[in-house]
Amino acid sequence: MKIISTGSAAPELAVTNEMFSRVLDTSDEWIFTRTGIRSRRISTGDTALSMAARAAENAIAAAGIDRAEIGLVVCASVTNEYLTPSLACLLQRDLGLPESILAFDVNAACSGFIYALGIAQQLIPAGKYALLLGSEHLSRVTDYSDRSTCVLFGDGSGAVIAEKSDAPFHFVSGARGDSGVLYIGASPPSPNPFAPPPESSPSKLLHMDGQGVFRFAVEVMVKSVREVASRAGKALGEITHFVCHQANSRIIENAATRLGVPLERFFMNIETRGNTSAASVPIALDELNATGGLRRGDSVILAGFGGGLTYGAIYLEW
Ligand code: UT7
């Protein structure tokens, strides 16, 4: 599979650290030194679907393709307003995509876009295009009374158009089931006259043990990047760009040091985007692409980690 175009979308409102410091016991200094974040985009009306539709339109326009030739839509998200229909199905409707299509969502939190690409590579029909997205409306599940998480997350969407190709493409993935370190609860069950009421339900807002995720993130990023490079038969020194999940600049710096790769080869936009979960890798890819950073033939490693717990990495050639 080969990516032929990128696109992204985000809400207008940029919420700065200083704006948080007016409503929370926090500071720009704490947030920036611990995370690398200065501001993040927050929805004032956008949804995961509305942002996904704009990102998809951008990617379709950049590819210059006929949307009737899209045969696969995979959307990674944990913040769709509906359990069903999926974002991918709603995009089929809103973008006017053909009905003879395979359209579904992937729930792998911040690794979601990496999982979506890995799955798409197996499913993309010959002669058709795939529309692959990460889209998150995290502000709808953020606990704005928890200063250790609410300052981290932003909203946005990233999309790519891909086509079937013999170009090198390698995918590694992992999962380590854990509902304690990072979770977002579902709606409580409706009262059921045939079953006792549940003793408790997880909170519908995002909960995270930051240090637990930090340790996991560095460990699996280093492991999955090494593994995918080895599957591609490449030394890390031959990789032009590393585009990783933007959760914390210190995670990326730590992983770069352990991998022995200069930090300049790790793209970072966390300063202005915050953590947009499944959307972060495609948004980063689009920003790198839009600024002329990607050239045909470049060796690229994408890597993600997050809730599930999940992780994954992809090697591809641009
Ligand atoms: O995409 C999903 C994956 N998520 C991640 O990868 C997140 C990974 N984890 C992290 O990025 C970091 O663990 C955090 C940024 C979330 C937290 O940084 P930390 O260096 O691990 O801080 P901490 O949780 O150990 O907290 C240190 C102190 C605490 O105060 P005390 O107990 O030492 O007095 C916190 O209460 O910092 C305090 N603190 C804050 N202070 C000011 C926590 N949040 C804030 C805040 N402003 N926003």
Residues whose N, C-alpha, C, O or C-beta is under 5 A from the ligand:
A	BS01	UT7	D25 T26 S27 W30 R34 T35 C110 R147 S148 V151 G210 Q211 V213 F214 A217 A247 N248 N275 F305 G306
